Amino acid sequence: MGQRNHPNRQDVIKNIDRELERIEKDQEWLDELVQGFEQMDQVIPHSAPPSIHDLEQLVSSHKVEIRRQNRLELLCFFIVACILIGGNTFLAMTSWTAFLILQACTFVGAITYLWYSRNGAKKKGAAPHAE
Amino acid sequence: MDEQQRIEQAIRGDNQALAQLLHEHYTFLMKYLIKVTMNPTLAEDLVQETMLKCIEKISSYNGTSKFSSWLITIATRLYIDMMRRKKVEQRWQEQEQALRKVQWHMQQQQEAWTDAIDALSKMRYEIRLPILLKHYYGYAYEDIAEMMDIPIGTVKSRIYNGLQQLRKELMPDGTA
């Protein structure tokens, strides 16, 4: 069986460009489309904007909330860092063998994770139909 | 005080300037989201979320695009994220309900539910969005690709397919 000739991706895009140019020349039809959007603007009900005072309150309260979240995240980061460093130091002081085994396991785990995530990203990016 | 000065003050942390900016762009953003979602309730929720995101990210606004375009980009990405999280069936049911509400409202106002609105409302959001951004707001394909975070070729093919679909619906006799 002969191989089917699939159009090149570049050719497909060029064809779409040509077609889009042709459609864009048909101003009358595009005007109708824009008119449809304008009608939606006019007839679909929407709420009035809140007062500037209310918006100012929203801005200041949200900024306070963001600062609170940032402080919480920083605190969590320090706690986790302290646990990891403290735990590792304690382990190194108690048993060098256990410390080295843990370090080796962590290293192998990190490499495996990176390898799998890299392969996953490659598979996600692959688009054989576009060849 | 002009918009540029207000933006600079807002970036520096002036709450009043930022509130003023949000107030000025509220209706623009709401109208955009109503056309995108065709659901006034959802549009209102998204305006709120967009404003919160804007408050959070204002310090990273670099002025390479207009402030309104920056808001549209935030709103578009929030909407796309929201739609991706929802199940297809749930999306369809909500859309149907919202459309019925809008149709009822238009009947009350004695406004015609035109073929153009009908055809646009039937379209999937992934298709309606780029058509709206290109042919109503006049953005370039590159800008739309950046706003929707998709390749430029995908933007072009979606617009092309959407316009073909619209033509078929609006001109069934093939006069186009």
Interface residues (C-beta under 8 A of the other chain):
Chain A: R9 V12 I13 I16 D17 E19 L20 I23 D26 W29 L30 E32 L33 V34 Q35 G36 F37 Q39 M40 D41 Q42 V43 I44 P45 H46 S47 P49 P50 S51 I52 H53 L55 E56 L58 V59 S60 H62 K63 I66
Chain B: N15 Q16 L18 A19 Q20 L22 H23 Y26 T27 M30 K31 I34 K35 M38 P40 A43 E44 M51 L52 I55 E56 V102 H105 M106 Q109 E111 T114 A116 I117 A119 L120 I131 L132 H135 Y136 G153 K156 S157 I159 Y160 L163 L166 R167 L170 M171 A176
